[in-house]
Amino acid sequence: MKRRKFIQRASLSGVGIITGSTALACKGEAGTSVSTTSTTVATTPMKPVVIATWNVEQAVTKAWEIIDRGGTAIDAIEAGCRVEEANAEGQSVGIGGLPDRDGNVTLDACIMNSEGEYGAVVYLQNFKHPISVARKVMEETPHVLLAGAGAEKFALSQGFRKENLLTEASEKAWKEWKIKSEYKPIINIENHDTIGMLAIDSEGNISGGCTTSGLAYKMAGRVGDSPIIGSGLFVDNEVGAATATGLGEEVLKTVGSFLIVELMRGGMSPQLACEEAVRRIVSKNTNYRDFQVGYIAVNKKGETGSYCIHPGFSVTVNRKAGRRIITAESHTKP
Ligand code: SD4
């Protein structure tokens, strides 16, 4: 089933969809039924765990395989994100990503490990795996963020090969868009499935990654939240981690992922912290009905949370007990 149809159905049904071999007996998992009051539903602390934005089963399965055989969270994150980047059908990530208004596919990604190290690339073109280039920035340079031509030069020096990322389908969609060239700097549920992924390995260490082609038909040079530390992703190994999807401008303005981690540091559950970060955006925007933002989070215990502005945001979670696709609760109701 196509991802978007799947998402729609999942959201209509209003229940989590269990896809692993065993159901996780965890009411409230990733926010399926946690109320917005302070009465949090008890969740069973469960780690290791992998959680990702959207229905990205294959990516999460890949990450989980690494965790399950004792691998590190950072290796799991990179390998998992690469699966989506290589999926030409996904039009928000890697190859097949929808281009900017000039027809160029430009990619943003970041990665953060349990030591608090971070690496990112922005406005990267013609490399299918920005998450891996971001990891190289983190591990092989004294910097944290490389952009455009410099990022390209660095990627080449690290052995990455250039390739055309504009697929026929995405080129066709762009050409159709060009007829009217209606540029709306908003994102709706037909137009985002950026992958943000968080993992805790069997040592209890947390890492995260986020990779995207950003807003379809964005202005040339536009960079969103996904590669920016604290906005699209934040990891603090003592506390937990969070990542975002949706309209990056709003996530950037509220430094959403950092906010969630800091709220968890103060004792809030991942679920309530995600809800508060969404509330922060909603309260500052009278036009919040026009765009979507979704967050996922995990704390040190392995408890997870998720929340979004509008129905239609799905989340993939994998633990020892199995894998689930969950429909996140939302601020507006179906
Ligand atoms: C951005 N947050 O560039 C990203 C878009 C996104 O799925 O989530 N796309 O604003």
py3Dmol code that shows the C-alpha trace and the ligand (Angstrom):
import py3Dmol

protein = """\
ATOM      1  CA  MET A   1       0.000   0.000   0.000  1.00  0.00           C
ATOM      2  CA  LYS A   2       1.280   3.438  -0.832  1.00  0.00           C
ATOM      3  CA  ARG A   3       2.564   5.278   2.204  1.00  0.00           C
ATOM      4  CA  ARG A   4       0.224   8.216   1.969  1.00  0.00           C
ATOM      5  CA  LYS A   5      -2.862   6.061   1.567  1.00  0.00           C
ATOM      6  CA  PHE A   6      -1.622   4.004   4.461  1.00  0.00           C
ATOM      7  CA  ILE A   7      -1.172   7.073   6.603  1.00  0.00           C
ATOM      8  CA  GLN A   8      -4.635   8.279   5.754  1.00  0.00           C
ATOM      9  CA  ARG A   9      -6.156   4.962   6.620  1.00  0.00           C
ATOM     10  CA  ALA A  10      -4.220   4.651   9.808  1.00  0.00           C
ATOM     11  CA  SER A  11      -5.371   8.055  10.870  1.00  0.00           C
ATOM     12  CA  LEU A  12      -8.958   7.343   9.981  1.00  0.00           C
ATOM     13  CA  SER A  13      -8.979   4.194  11.978  1.00  0.00           C
ATOM     14  CA  GLY A  14      -7.578   6.082  14.928  1.00  0.00           C
ATOM     15  CA  VAL A  15      -5.742   3.086  16.239  1.00  0.00           C
ATOM     16  CA  GLY A  16      -2.192   1.832  16.110  1.00  0.00           C
ATOM     17  CA  ILE A  17      -1.396  -0.784  13.527  1.00  0.00           C
ATOM     18  CA  ILE A  18       0.682  -3.672  14.661  1.00  0.00           C
ATOM     19  CA  THR A  19       3.045  -5.007  12.075  1.00  0.00           C
ATOM     20  CA  GLY A  20       5.610  -6.889  14.111  1.00  0.00           C
ATOM     21  CA  SER A  21       5.278 -10.480  15.127  1.00  0.00           C
ATOM     22  CA  THR A  22       4.115  -9.561  18.609  1.00  0.00           C
ATOM     23  CA  ALA A  23       1.990  -6.744  19.851  1.00  0.00           C
ATOM     24  CA  LEU A  24       3.536  -4.491  22.452  1.00  0.00           C
ATOM     25  CA  ALA A  25       1.274  -4.393  25.458  1.00  0.00           C
ATOM     26  CA  CYS A  26       2.000  -0.762  26.048  1.00  0.00           C
ATOM     27  CA  LYS A  27      -0.977   1.534  26.204  1.00  0.00           C
ATOM     28  CA  GLY A  28       0.268   4.989  25.469  1.00  0.00           C
ATOM     29  CA  GLU A  29       3.125   3.790  23.285  1.00  0.00           C
ATOM     30  CA  ALA A  30       4.285   6.791  21.357  1.00  0.00           C
ATOM     31  CA  GLY A  31       1.230   8.677  22.429  1.00  0.00           C
ATOM     32  CA  THR A  32      -1.623   6.596  21.196  1.00  0.00           C
ATOM     33  CA  SER A  33      -3.735   7.220  24.228  1.00  0.00           C
ATOM     34  CA  VAL A  34      -1.971   9.484  26.644  1.00  0.00           C
ATOM     35  CA  SER A  35      -4.093  12.381  27.788  1.00  0.00           C
ATOM     36  CA  THR A  36      -2.913  15.967  27.729  1.00  0.00           C
ATOM     37  CA  THR A  37      -3.407  16.309  31.460  1.00  0.00           C
ATOM     38  CA  SER A  38      -0.719  15.481  33.949  1.00  0.00           C
ATOM     39  CA  THR A  39      -2.094  11.975  34.474  1.00  0.00           C
ATOM     40  CA  THR A  40       0.342  10.097  32.332  1.00  0.00           C
ATOM     41  CA  VAL A  41      -0.465   6.528  31.441  1.00  0.00           C
ATOM     42  CA  ALA A  42       2.271   4.314  32.803  1.00  0.00           C
ATOM     43  CA  THR A  43       4.433   2.870  30.097  1.00  0.00           C
ATOM     44  CA  THR A  44       6.680  -0.087  30.553  1.00  0.00           C
ATOM     45  CA  PRO A  45      10.262   1.101  30.304  1.00  0.00           C
ATOM     46  CA  MET A  46      11.571  -0.723  27.316  1.00  0.00           C
ATOM     47  CA  LYS A  47      14.922  -0.451  25.696  1.00  0.00           C
ATOM     48  CA  PRO A  48      16.635  -0.882  23.393  1.00  0.00           C
ATOM     49  CA  VAL A  49      14.276   0.868  21.037  1.00  0.00           C
ATOM     50  CA  VAL A  50      14.159   2.468  17.598  1.00  0.00           C
ATOM     51  CA  ILE A  51      11.509   5.083  16.801  1.00  0.00           C
ATOM     52  CA  ALA A  52      11.064   7.022  13.571  1.00  0.00           C
ATOM     53  CA  THR A  53       8.742   9.544  11.996  1.00  0.00           C
ATOM     54  CA  TRP A  54       6.191   8.133   9.542  1.00  0.00           C
ATOM     55  CA  ASN A  55       5.581   4.633   8.341  1.00  0.00           C
ATOM     56  CA  VAL A  56       9.125   3.699   7.514  1.00  0.00           C
ATOM     57  CA  GLU A  57       9.095   0.025   8.304  1.00  0.00           C
ATOM     58  CA  GLN A  58      12.038  -0.946   6.176  1.00  0.00           C
ATOM     59  CA  ALA A  59      14.244   1.766   7.581  1.00  0.00           C
ATOM     60  CA  VAL A  60      13.338   0.911  11.156  1.00  0.00           C
ATOM     61  CA  THR A  61      13.757  -2.795  10.514  1.00  0.00           C
ATOM     62  CA  LYS A  62      17.277  -2.145   9.245  1.00  0.00           C
ATOM     63  CA  ALA A  63      18.131  -0.032  12.283  1.00  0.00           C
ATOM     64  CA  TRP A  64      16.632  -2.597  14.619  1.00  0.00           C
ATOM     65  CA  GLU A  65      18.662  -5.443  13.098  1.00  0.00           C
ATOM     66  CA  ILE A  66      21.820  -3.570  14.031  1.00  0.00           C
ATOM     67  CA  ILE A  67      20.648  -2.805  17.568  1.00  0.00           C
ATOM     68  CA  ASP A  68      19.417  -6.358  18.030  1.00  0.00           C
ATOM     69  CA  ARG A  69      22.780  -7.868  17.243  1.00  0.00           C
ATOM     70  CA  GLY A  70      24.485  -5.581  19.743  1.00  0.00           C
ATOM     71  CA  GLY A  71      25.446  -2.761  17.394  1.00  0.00           C
ATOM     72  CA  THR A  72      25.614   0.890  18.371  1.00  0.00           C
ATOM     73  CA  ALA A  73      22.768   3.358  18.149  1.00  0.00           C
ATOM     74  CA  ILE A  74      24.765   5.592  15.818  1.00  0.00           C
ATOM     75  CA  ASP A  75      25.370   2.744  13.348  1.00  0.00           C
ATOM     76  CA  ALA A  76      21.688   1.857  13.499  1.00  0.00           C
ATOM     77  CA  ILE A  77      20.655   5.439  12.808  1.00  0.00           C
ATOM     78  CA  GLU A  78      22.892   5.831   9.808  1.00  0.00           C
ATOM     79  CA  ALA A  79      21.904   2.492   8.296  1.00  0.00           C
ATOM     80  CA  GLY A  80      18.200   3.080   8.924  1.00  0.00           C
ATOM     81  CA  CYS A  81      18.169   6.558   7.421  1.00  0.00           C
ATOM     82  CA  ARG A  82      20.058   5.315   4.371  1.00  0.00           C
ATOM     83  CA  VAL A  83      17.187   2.969   3.562  1.00  0.00           C
ATOM     84  CA  GLU A  84      14.788   5.891   3.117  1.00  0.00           C
ATOM     85  CA  GLU A  85      17.386   7.959   1.284  1.00  0.00           C
ATOM     86  CA  ALA A  86      17.786   5.155  -1.250  1.00  0.00           C
ATOM     87  CA  ASN A  87      14.034   4.736  -1.710  1.00  0.00           C
ATOM     88  CA  ALA A  88      13.270   6.527  -4.981  1.00  0.00           C
ATOM     89  CA  GLU A  89       9.535   6.446  -4.284  1.00  0.00           C
ATOM     90  CA  GLY A  90       9.814   8.620  -1.190  1.00  0.00           C
ATOM     91  CA  GLN A  91       9.549  12.194  -2.471  1.00  0.00           C
ATOM     92  CA  SER A  92      10.814  13.924   0.649  1.00  0.00           C
ATOM     93  CA  VAL A  93      14.133  12.207   1.206  1.00  0.00           C
ATOM     94  CA  GLY A  94      17.247  11.373  -0.805  1.00  0.00           C
ATOM     95  CA  ILE A  95      16.838  10.125  -4.353  1.00  0.00           C
ATOM     96  CA  GLY A  96      13.396  10.964  -5.716  1.00  0.00           C
ATOM     97  CA  GLY A  97      13.057  13.979  -3.416  1.00  0.00           C
ATOM     98  CA  LEU A  98      10.962  16.757  -4.914  1.00  0.00           C
ATOM     99  CA  PRO A  99      13.165  19.594  -6.166  1.00  0.00           C
ATOM    100  CA  ASP A 100      13.225  23.270  -5.339  1.00  0.00           C
ATOM    101  CA  ARG A 101      11.425  25.715  -7.620  1.00  0.00           C
ATOM    102  CA  ASP A 102      14.403  25.714 -10.013  1.00  0.00           C
ATOM    103  CA  GLY A 103      14.306  21.948 -10.398  1.00  0.00           C
ATOM    104  CA  ASN A 104      17.289  21.129  -8.165  1.00  0.00           C
ATOM    105  CA  VAL A 105      17.071  18.422  -5.523  1.00  0.00           C
ATOM    106  CA  THR A 106      18.850  19.791  -2.463  1.00  0.00           C
ATOM    107  CA  LEU A 107      19.252  17.662   0.620  1.00  0.00           C
ATOM    108  CA  ASP A 108      19.665  18.453   4.323  1.00  0.00           C
ATOM    109  CA  ALA A 109      20.649  15.956   7.019  1.00  0.00           C
ATOM    110  CA  CYS A 110      22.143  15.707  10.466  1.00  0.00           C
ATOM    111  CA  ILE A 111      23.228  13.080  12.926  1.00  0.00           C
ATOM    112  CA  MET A 112      24.028  13.233  16.630  1.00  0.00           C
ATOM    113  CA  ASN A 113      25.656  10.637  18.851  1.00  0.00           C
ATOM    114  CA  SER A 114      25.572   9.804  22.530  1.00  0.00           C
ATOM    115  CA  GLU A 115      28.711  11.840  23.203  1.00  0.00           C
ATOM    116  CA  GLY A 116      26.829  14.934  22.105  1.00  0.00           C
ATOM    117  CA  GLU A 117      28.746  15.156  18.856  1.00  0.00           C
ATOM    118  CA  TYR A 118      26.887  16.425  15.851  1.00  0.00           C
ATOM    119  CA  GLY A 119      27.441  16.595  12.110  1.00  0.00           C
ATOM    120  CA  ALA A 120      25.290  18.052   9.356  1.00  0.00           C
ATOM    121  CA  VAL A 121      25.108  18.984   5.700  1.00  0.00           C
ATOM    122  CA  VAL A 122      22.790  21.521   4.132  1.00  0.00           C
ATOM    123  CA  TYR A 123      21.965  22.267   0.518  1.00  0.00           C
ATOM    124  CA  LEU A 124      23.806  19.161  -0.638  1.00  0.00           C
ATOM    125  CA  GLN A 125      23.143  18.174  -4.245  1.00  0.00           C
ATOM    126  CA  ASN A 126      23.740  14.982  -6.200  1.00  0.00           C
ATOM    127  CA  PHE A 127      24.660  12.744  -3.264  1.00  0.00           C
ATOM    128  CA  LYS A 128      22.138  10.118  -2.327  1.00  0.00           C
ATOM    129  CA  HIS A 129      23.211   9.664   1.284  1.00  0.00           C
ATOM    130  CA  PRO A 130      23.491  12.996   3.091  1.00  0.00           C
ATOM    131  CA  ILE A 131      23.172  11.184   6.437  1.00  0.00           C
ATOM    132  CA  SER A 132      26.474   9.427   5.763  1.00  0.00           C
ATOM    133  CA  VAL A 133      28.145  12.648   4.657  1.00  0.00           C
ATOM    134  CA  ALA A 134      26.841  14.254   7.871  1.00  0.00           C
ATOM    135  CA  ARG A 135      28.395  11.456   9.892  1.00  0.00           C
ATOM    136  CA  LYS A 136      31.706  12.044   8.158  1.00  0.00           C
ATOM    137  CA  VAL A 137      31.450  15.745   8.996  1.00  0.00           C
ATOM    138  CA  MET A 138      30.948  14.728  12.618  1.00  0.00           C
ATOM    139  CA  GLU A 139      33.770  12.213  12.704  1.00  0.00           C
ATOM    140  CA  GLU A 140      36.328  13.522  10.246  1.00  0.00           C
ATOM    141  CA  THR A 141      36.260  17.310  10.533  1.00  0.00           C
ATOM    142  CA  PRO A 142      36.684  19.867  13.311  1.00  0.00           C
ATOM    143  CA  HIS A 143      33.336  21.382  12.216  1.00  0.00           C
ATOM    144  CA  VAL A 144      29.712  20.436  12.638  1.00  0.00           C
ATOM    145  CA  LEU A 145      27.948  21.865   9.592  1.00  0.00           C
ATOM    146  CA  LEU A 146      28.994  22.015   5.929  1.00  0.00           C
ATOM    147  CA  ALA A 147      26.934  23.679   3.199  1.00  0.00           C
ATOM    148  CA  GLY A 148      26.563  23.580  -0.578  1.00  0.00           C
ATOM    149  CA  ALA A 149      29.718  23.499  -2.654  1.00  0.00           C
ATOM    150  CA  GLY A 150      31.966  22.964   0.366  1.00  0.00           C
ATOM    151  CA  ALA A 151      29.882  20.021   1.496  1.00  0.00           C
ATOM    152  CA  GLU A 152      30.088  18.613  -2.025  1.00  0.00           C
ATOM    153  CA  LYS A 153      33.855  18.960  -2.113  1.00  0.00           C
ATOM    154  CA  PHE A 154      34.099  17.258   1.251  1.00  0.00           C
ATOM    155  CA  ALA A 155      31.770  14.428   0.182  1.00  0.00           C
ATOM    156  CA  LEU A 156      33.906  13.769  -2.898  1.00  0.00           C
ATOM    157  CA  SER A 157      37.051  13.734  -0.760  1.00  0.00           C
ATOM    158  CA  GLN A 158      35.427  11.072   1.412  1.00  0.00           C
ATOM    159  CA  GLY A 159      34.727   8.819  -1.555  1.00  0.00           C
ATOM    160  CA  PHE A 160      31.020   9.579  -2.071  1.00  0.00           C
ATOM    161  CA  ARG A 161      29.961   9.545  -5.729  1.00  0.00           C
ATOM    162  CA  LYS A 162      27.735  12.056  -7.469  1.00  0.00           C
ATOM    163  CA  GLU A 163      24.523  10.935  -9.107  1.00  0.00           C
ATOM    164  CA  ASN A 164      21.345  12.449 -10.473  1.00  0.00           C
ATOM    165  CA  LEU A 165      18.679  12.445  -7.773  1.00  0.00           C
ATOM    166  CA  LEU A 166      15.818  13.884  -9.815  1.00  0.00           C
ATOM    167  CA  THR A 167      13.691  10.905 -10.776  1.00  0.00           C
ATOM    168  CA  GLU A 168      11.258  10.945 -13.671  1.00  0.00           C
ATOM    169  CA  ALA A 169       8.305  11.051 -11.298  1.00  0.00           C
ATOM    170  CA  SER A 170       9.679  14.003  -9.343  1.00  0.00           C
ATOM    171  CA  GLU A 171      10.633  15.866 -12.507  1.00  0.00           C
ATOM    172  CA  LYS A 172       7.121  15.349 -13.845  1.00  0.00           C
ATOM    173  CA  ALA A 173       5.582  16.604 -10.603  1.00  0.00           C
ATOM    174  CA  TRP A 174       7.838  19.673 -10.678  1.00  0.00           C
ATOM    175  CA  LYS A 175       6.921  20.429 -14.305  1.00  0.00           C
ATOM    176  CA  GLU A 176       3.251  20.204 -13.444  1.00  0.00           C
ATOM    177  CA  TRP A 177       3.784  22.495 -10.466  1.00  0.00           C
ATOM    178  CA  LYS A 178       5.624  24.982 -12.688  1.00  0.00           C
ATOM    179  CA  ILE A 179       2.556  25.611 -14.822  1.00  0.00           C
ATOM    180  CA  LYS A 180       0.983  27.589 -11.987  1.00  0.00           C
ATOM    181  CA  SER A 181       4.116  28.018  -9.895  1.00  0.00           C
ATOM    182  CA  GLU A 182       2.029  28.566  -6.814  1.00  0.00           C
ATOM    183  CA  TYR A 183       4.553  28.857  -4.075  1.00  0.00           C
ATOM    184  CA  LYS A 184       3.025  28.255  -0.737  1.00  0.00           C
ATOM    185  CA  PRO A 185       5.606  28.025   1.999  1.00  0.00           C
ATOM    186  CA  ILE A 186       3.477  25.516   3.829  1.00  0.00           C
ATOM    187  CA  ILE A 187       3.571  21.811   4.127  1.00  0.00           C
ATOM    188  CA  ASN A 188       0.549  19.599   4.239  1.00  0.00           C
ATOM    189  CA  ILE A 189       0.094  15.955   4.809  1.00  0.00           C
ATOM    190  CA  GLU A 190       0.532  15.127   1.140  1.00  0.00           C
ATOM    191  CA  ASN A 191       3.968  16.609   1.179  1.00  0.00           C
ATOM    192  CA  HIS A 192       6.182  15.379   3.939  1.00  0.00           C
ATOM    193  CA  ASP A 193       7.697  12.194   5.120  1.00  0.00           C
ATOM    194  CA  THR A 194      11.110  13.332   6.226  1.00  0.00           C
ATOM    195  CA  ILE A 195      12.697  10.656   8.306  1.00  0.00           C
ATOM    196  CA  GLY A 196      13.753  11.515  11.827  1.00  0.00           C
ATOM    197  CA  MET A 197      15.003   8.493  13.739  1.00  0.00           C
ATOM    198  CA  LEU A 198      16.006   7.973  17.383  1.00  0.00           C
ATOM    199  CA  ALA A 199      17.595   4.842  18.842  1.00  0.00           C
ATOM    200  CA  ILE A 200      18.761   3.488  22.179  1.00  0.00           C
ATOM    201  CA  ASP A 201      21.171   0.578  21.915  1.00  0.00           C
ATOM    202  CA  SER A 202      21.684  -2.275  24.341  1.00  0.00           C
ATOM    203  CA  GLU A 203      24.331  -0.255  26.177  1.00  0.00           C
ATOM    204  CA  GLY A 204      21.640   2.344  26.812  1.00  0.00           C
ATOM    205  CA  ASN A 205      23.268   4.934  24.558  1.00  0.00           C
ATOM    206  CA  ILE A 206      21.096   7.272  22.502  1.00  0.00           C
ATOM    207  CA  SER A 207      21.682   8.627  18.988  1.00  0.00           C
ATOM    208  CA  GLY A 208      19.537  10.271  16.351  1.00  0.00           C
ATOM    209  CA  GLY A 209      19.416  11.350  12.735  1.00  0.00           C
ATOM    210  CA  CYS A 210      17.225  13.374  10.434  1.00  0.00           C
ATOM    211  CA  THR A 211      17.327  13.516   6.622  1.00  0.00           C
ATOM    212  CA  THR A 212      15.167  15.311   4.062  1.00  0.00           C
ATOM    213  CA  SER A 213      14.862  17.000   0.704  1.00  0.00           C
ATOM    214  CA  GLY A 214      12.923  19.706   2.524  1.00  0.00           C
ATOM    215  CA  LEU A 215       9.883  21.539   1.287  1.00  0.00           C
ATOM    216  CA  ALA A 216       8.888  20.739  -2.264  1.00  0.00           C
ATOM    217  CA  TYR A 217       9.385  23.690  -4.629  1.00  0.00           C
ATOM    218  CA  LYS A 218      11.086  25.731  -1.930  1.00  0.00           C
ATOM    219  CA  MET A 219      13.074  28.812  -2.852  1.00  0.00           C
ATOM    220  CA  ALA A 220      16.590  27.999  -4.013  1.00  0.00           C
ATOM    221  CA  GLY A 221      18.863  27.994  -0.979  1.00  0.00           C
ATOM    222  CA  ARG A 222      16.105  27.385   1.542  1.00  0.00           C
ATOM    223  CA  VAL A 223      17.141  25.200   4.464  1.00  0.00           C
ATOM    224  CA  GLY A 224      14.658  23.842   6.984  1.00  0.00           C
ATOM    225  CA  ASP A 225      14.844  22.503  10.505  1.00  0.00           C
ATOM    226  CA  SER A 226      15.959  18.977   9.724  1.00  0.00           C
ATOM    227  CA  PRO A 227      19.748  19.515   9.687  1.00  0.00           C
ATOM    228  CA  ILE A 228      19.790  22.131  12.449  1.00  0.00           C
ATOM    229  CA  ILE A 229      20.783  21.006  15.899  1.00  0.00           C
ATOM    230  CA  GLY A 230      18.066  21.588  18.475  1.00  0.00           C
ATOM    231  CA  SER A 231      15.375  22.125  15.860  1.00  0.00           C
ATOM    232  CA  GLY A 232      15.035  19.036  13.655  1.00  0.00           C
ATOM    233  CA  LEU A 233      16.975  16.870  16.088  1.00  0.00           C
ATOM    234  CA  PHE A 234      18.502  16.904  19.532  1.00  0.00           C
ATOM    235  CA  VAL A 235      20.103  14.174  21.602  1.00  0.00           C
ATOM    236  CA  ASP A 236      21.287  14.350  25.192  1.00  0.00           C
ATOM    237  CA  ASN A 237      22.435  10.950  26.339  1.00  0.00           C
ATOM    238  CA  GLU A 238      21.602  11.737  29.961  1.00  0.00           C
ATOM    239  CA  VAL A 239      18.027  12.714  29.208  1.00  0.00           C
ATOM    240  CA  GLY A 240      16.697  11.562  25.841  1.00  0.00           C
ATOM    241  CA  ALA A 241      16.197  12.711  22.279  1.00  0.00           C
ATOM    242  CA  ALA A 242      13.636  14.268  19.980  1.00  0.00           C
ATOM    243  CA  THR A 243      13.172  14.851  16.266  1.00  0.00           C
ATOM    244  CA  ALA A 244      10.688  16.653  14.047  1.00  0.00           C
ATOM    245  CA  THR A 245       8.864  16.553  10.740  1.00  0.00           C
ATOM    246  CA  GLY A 246       6.634  19.090   9.050  1.00  0.00           C
ATOM    247  CA  LEU A 247       6.965  22.790   8.369  1.00  0.00           C
ATOM    248  CA  GLY A 248      10.570  23.433   9.308  1.00  0.00           C
ATOM    249  CA  GLU A 249      10.208  27.180   9.695  1.00  0.00           C
ATOM    250  CA  GLU A 250       7.927  26.703  12.696  1.00  0.00           C
ATOM    251  CA  VAL A 251      10.156  24.077  14.250  1.00  0.00           C
ATOM    252  CA  LEU A 252      13.154  26.379  13.814  1.00  0.00           C
ATOM    253  CA  LYS A 253      11.409  29.338  15.400  1.00  0.00           C
ATOM    254  CA  THR A 254      10.603  27.344  18.517  1.00  0.00           C
ATOM    255  CA  VAL A 255      13.787  25.196  18.599  1.00  0.00           C
ATOM    256  CA  GLY A 256      11.427  22.293  18.989  1.00  0.00           C
ATOM    257  CA  SER A 257      13.642  19.262  19.573  1.00  0.00           C
ATOM    258  CA  PHE A 258      15.809  21.026  22.132  1.00  0.00           C
ATOM    259  CA  LEU A 259      12.678  22.247  23.857  1.00  0.00           C
ATOM    260  CA  ILE A 260      11.370  18.693  24.146  1.00  0.00           C
ATOM    261  CA  VAL A 261      14.635  17.362  25.564  1.00  0.00           C
ATOM    262  CA  GLU A 262      14.787  20.197  28.086  1.00  0.00           C
ATOM    263  CA  LEU A 263      11.200  19.556  29.142  1.00  0.00           C
ATOM    264  CA  MET A 264      12.093  15.898  29.661  1.00  0.00           C
ATOM    265  CA  ARG A 265      15.134  16.987  31.667  1.00  0.00           C
ATOM    266  CA  GLY A 266      12.696  18.805  33.924  1.00  0.00           C
ATOM    267  CA  GLY A 267      10.807  15.586  34.475  1.00  0.00           C
ATOM    268  CA  MET A 268       8.137  15.665  31.783  1.00  0.00           C
ATOM    269  CA  SER A 269       7.310  12.446  29.961  1.00  0.00           C
ATOM    270  CA  PRO A 270       8.239  12.241  26.255  1.00  0.00           C
ATOM    271  CA  GLN A 271       4.548  12.347  25.412  1.00  0.00           C
ATOM    272  CA  LEU A 272       3.750  15.494  27.365  1.00  0.00           C
ATOM    273  CA  ALA A 273       6.948  17.152  26.153  1.00  0.00           C
ATOM    274  CA  CYS A 274       5.932  16.553  22.509  1.00  0.00           C
ATOM    275  CA  GLU A 275       2.475  17.927  23.264  1.00  0.00           C
ATOM    276  CA  GLU A 276       3.941  21.054  24.845  1.00  0.00           C
ATOM    277  CA  ALA A 277       6.228  21.677  21.849  1.00  0.00           C
ATOM    278  CA  VAL A 278       3.256  21.435  19.487  1.00  0.00           C
ATOM    279  CA  ARG A 279       1.216  23.695  21.758  1.00  0.00           C
ATOM    280  CA  ARG A 280       4.018  26.258  21.636  1.00  0.00           C
ATOM    281  CA  ILE A 281       3.714  26.414  17.824  1.00  0.00           C
ATOM    282  CA  VAL A 282      -0.071  26.442  17.818  1.00  0.00           C
ATOM    283  CA  SER A 283      -0.233  29.256  20.362  1.00  0.00           C
ATOM    284  CA  LYS A 284       2.069  31.436  18.268  1.00  0.00           C
ATOM    285  CA  ASN A 285       0.303  30.895  14.918  1.00  0.00           C
ATOM    286  CA  THR A 286      -3.268  31.802  14.145  1.00  0.00           C
ATOM    287  CA  ASN A 287      -2.784  29.969  10.824  1.00  0.00           C
ATOM    288  CA  TYR A 288      -1.743  26.670  12.389  1.00  0.00           C
ATOM    289  CA  ARG A 289      -4.582  24.988  10.509  1.00  0.00           C
ATOM    290  CA  ASP A 290      -2.583  25.452   7.306  1.00  0.00           C
ATOM    291  CA  PHE A 291       0.453  23.385   8.182  1.00  0.00           C
ATOM    292  CA  GLN A 292       1.601  20.256   9.913  1.00  0.00           C
ATOM    293  CA  VAL A 293       4.339  19.643  12.457  1.00  0.00           C
ATOM    294  CA  GLY A 294       4.952  16.312  14.174  1.00  0.00           C
ATOM    295  CA  TYR A 295       7.390  15.372  16.924  1.00  0.00           C
ATOM    296  CA  ILE A 296       8.656  12.120  18.345  1.00  0.00           C
ATOM    297  CA  ALA A 297      10.739  11.691  21.493  1.00  0.00           C
ATOM    298  CA  VAL A 298      12.343   9.070  23.680  1.00  0.00           C
ATOM    299  CA  ASN A 299      13.688   9.356  27.202  1.00  0.00           C
ATOM    300  CA  LYS A 300      16.583   7.561  28.850  1.00  0.00           C
ATOM    301  CA  LYS A 301      14.261   4.840  30.118  1.00  0.00           C
ATOM    302  CA  GLY A 302      13.110   4.069  26.598  1.00  0.00           C
ATOM    303  CA  GLU A 303       9.645   5.566  26.992  1.00  0.00           C
ATOM    304  CA  THR A 304       8.444   7.222  23.814  1.00  0.00           C
ATOM    305  CA  GLY A 305       6.053   9.985  22.848  1.00  0.00           C
ATOM    306  CA  SER A 306       4.658  11.562  19.694  1.00  0.00           C
ATOM    307  CA  TYR A 307       2.298  14.396  18.874  1.00  0.00           C
ATOM    308  CA  CYS A 308       1.350  16.530  15.907  1.00  0.00           C
ATOM    309  CA  ILE A 309      -0.863  19.438  14.939  1.00  0.00           C
ATOM    310  CA  HIS A 310      -3.198  17.572  12.593  1.00  0.00           C
ATOM    311  CA  PRO A 311      -4.249  13.941  12.286  1.00  0.00           C
ATOM    312  CA  GLY A 312      -2.274  11.888   9.816  1.00  0.00           C
ATOM    313  CA  PHE A 313       1.143  11.565  11.415  1.00  0.00           C
ATOM    314  CA  SER A 314       2.277   7.990  11.832  1.00  0.00           C
ATOM    315  CA  VAL A 315       5.240   6.733  13.807  1.00  0.00           C
ATOM    316  CA  THR A 316       7.193   3.477  13.598  1.00  0.00           C
ATOM    317  CA  VAL A 317       8.498   1.917  16.810  1.00  0.00           C
ATOM    318  CA  ASN A 318      10.574  -1.232  17.210  1.00  0.00           C
ATOM    319  CA  ARG A 319      11.401  -2.962  20.455  1.00  0.00           C
ATOM    320  CA  LYS A 320      12.369  -6.516  21.326  1.00  0.00           C
ATOM    321  CA  ALA A 321       8.682  -7.397  21.484  1.00  0.00           C
ATOM    322  CA  GLY A 322       7.999  -6.320  17.924  1.00  0.00           C
ATOM    323  CA  ARG A 323       7.389  -3.471  15.571  1.00  0.00           C
ATOM    324  CA  ARG A 324       4.381  -1.166  15.465  1.00  0.00           C
ATOM    325  CA  ILE A 325       3.071   1.605  13.295  1.00  0.00           C
ATOM    326  CA  ILE A 326       1.210   4.049  15.486  1.00  0.00           C
ATOM    327  CA  THR A 327      -1.059   6.949  14.707  1.00  0.00           C
ATOM    328  CA  ALA A 328       0.082   9.906  16.754  1.00  0.00           C
ATOM    329  CA  GLU A 329      -2.457  11.945  18.655  1.00  0.00           C
ATOM    330  CA  SER A 330      -3.013  15.421  17.330  1.00  0.00           C
ATOM    331  CA  HIS A 331      -3.962  18.891  18.478  1.00  0.00           C
ATOM    332  CA  THR A 332      -6.837  19.131  16.009  1.00  0.00           C
ATOM    333  CA  LYS A 333      -9.187  16.192  16.025  1.00  0.00           C
ATOM    334  CA  PRO A 334     -10.157  14.053  13.033  1.00  0.00           C
TER     335      PRO A 334
END
"""
ligand_1 = """\
10
SD4
C 11.701 20.868 6.280
N 10.951 19.550 8.141
O 12.602 20.987 5.459
C 11.331 19.491 6.763
C 10.260 18.998 5.857
C 9.692 17.709 6.202
O 8.970 15.761 5.302
O 9.468 17.327 7.331
N 9.435 16.967 5.172
O 11.037 21.822 6.682
"""
view = py3Dmol.view(width=600, height=400)
view.addModel(protein, "pdb")
view.setStyle({"model": 0}, {"cartoon": {"style": "trace"}})
view.addModel(ligand_1, "xyz")
view.setStyle({"model": 1}, {"stick": {}})
view.zoomTo()
view.show()
